[in-house]
Amino acid sequence: SSIVSNHSKPFDMQFPGAPVLVGRQRLADGGPLQAVVINNKVSNVCPGNDGVAASEQVCQAVADGLNLESSQLVLPSSTGVIGWRLPSEELSNTIIPKALQQFTTSALDAAEAIMTTDRFPKIRSRTLSNGARIVGIAKGAGMIEPNMATMLSYILTDATVSKSELQTMLKSCVDESFNAMSVDGDESTSDTVVMMASNHVEAATDAGEFKEALMEVCQGLAADIVRNGEGTSHVMRVKITNFPGTMEQARYLGRHIVNSPLFKCAVAGNDPNTGRLAGAIGSYMGKYMPGDADVSTMSLTLGGRTIFQNEKFVLEGDAVEKELSAHMEAAQYGDATDFPPHQKFVEIGVDFGSAGGDGAITVLGSDLTGEYVVVNADYRS
């Protein structure tokens, strides 16, 4: 096996799963990775037994099966029900030996295997001018919230890129993709993004081209995760410009908008209740930036149409209402759809204008449907 470089993005959850603890130690040790082992159904978070030991046992079984020098070359990931014990004995003695006999040349098989309540597999790829490829897969449907979001993502490349370059570029791309989306506002215990480079393509890699391709893959996977959200029938795309604060504050504003239960329900019903949008913005600015921002030149758009400017709504007439509702309806794809028939968004613009600053970010979010409640009410039954 070829030595690979890797970078995982840590997060702030105070009850991280055992695989995350193992992954943090792998990163601290600074060594390479040669394999990743992923299980679903059981997240191995705060179990009754020693979760870290269970993860390490599984890593050792993979290392033995692949004839690797050490289990330290294997990174574990788990997703599923929190609190359940990982059946490490069964995995190590039965499941992993069988899995290692079923090698595949398609990343799609891995994308399908890690699904839980996901409605469709998520995979994105990009080929560089030197022939190298970047291929990413991800899973995630519920407990999706920036920081990083509730998800697992694995990005592979055969380009020759140094570990330090991967770390810098991946962090930047994660902040503008996986950290800029939300489905339900609940952070997870198992978030992981890993990137591995085999260095098989020896031709020189243009750093700018590589980062642009990596950003495309990450943002594509992030959009797929939101579109795949439990019960989701619309995806909102909130573009914030001229924001009078930090990028982090702009990101939190976007999150506040897409996580507003009232606005999410309105979007689900194709109801252009723009007062709920303005209310979400005003709530955030009043609570977290009181007196720090001038909103007098702020304007709002929905579906490209201006709906608020000069501190007043611009919504005269039934024709405008029908136009806005039609835009939302066109972005709908049904909460029971396995594969979304399109890639449309409910487009929302928040521009703070000349009295603002130079902050800009795009945040993705989903609506809130009855199907979301059904899925999560019956998750363990």
Number of C-alpha atoms within 10 A of each C-alpha: 9 11 16 24 26 25 26 21 19 18 18 12 14 8 13 18 27 27 28 26 17 21 23 16 13 18 17 9 10 13 14 21 23 22 21 15 16 17 17 16 17 17 24 33 26 18 17 11 13 14 24 21 14 21 25 20 17 27 27 19 22 27 20 15 16 14 11 16 9 13 20 21 20 23 26 22 25 26 27 20 16 17 16 17 18 26 13 20 13 11 19 20 12 12 12 18 16 13 12 12 9 7 9 10 7 8 16 15 12 18 19 18 14 23 22 17 18 18 23 20 22 25 23 20 20 18 13 15 12 13 13 20 19 22 20 25 24 25 29 30 25 29 19 28 24 25 21 27 31 29 24 21 24 20 23 20 24 18 24 18 22 13 17 12 13 21 17 12 18 24 16 14 20 20 22 19 24 29 23 28 35 32 33 27 20 15 21 26 27 27 28 25 23 20 23 26 26 19 18 14 17 13 13 11 17 13 13 10 12 22 18 14 20 27 20 18 23 30 23 18 24 28 25 23 32 28 31 30 29 30 26 27 26 32 30 27 21 27 18 21 20 19 26 22 16 13 15 13 17 23 23 17 25 27 27 20 27 30 23 20 16 18 24 26 17 20 27 23 19 21 18 21 17 19 12 17 23 16 15 23 17 16 16 18 19 13 9 12 15 12 9 11 16 18 20 15 14 21 19 21 20 22 17 13 16 15 19 19 18 11 11 11 15 15 15 9 8 8 10 15 14 14 15 23 19 16 19 26 18 14 20 25 20 15 23 13 14 13 12 18 10 11 13 18 22 25 19 22 20 23 21 24 19 15 14 19 17 14 18 18 19 19 27 30 33 31 32 29 21 12 15 17 13 12 14 14 10 8 11 9 5
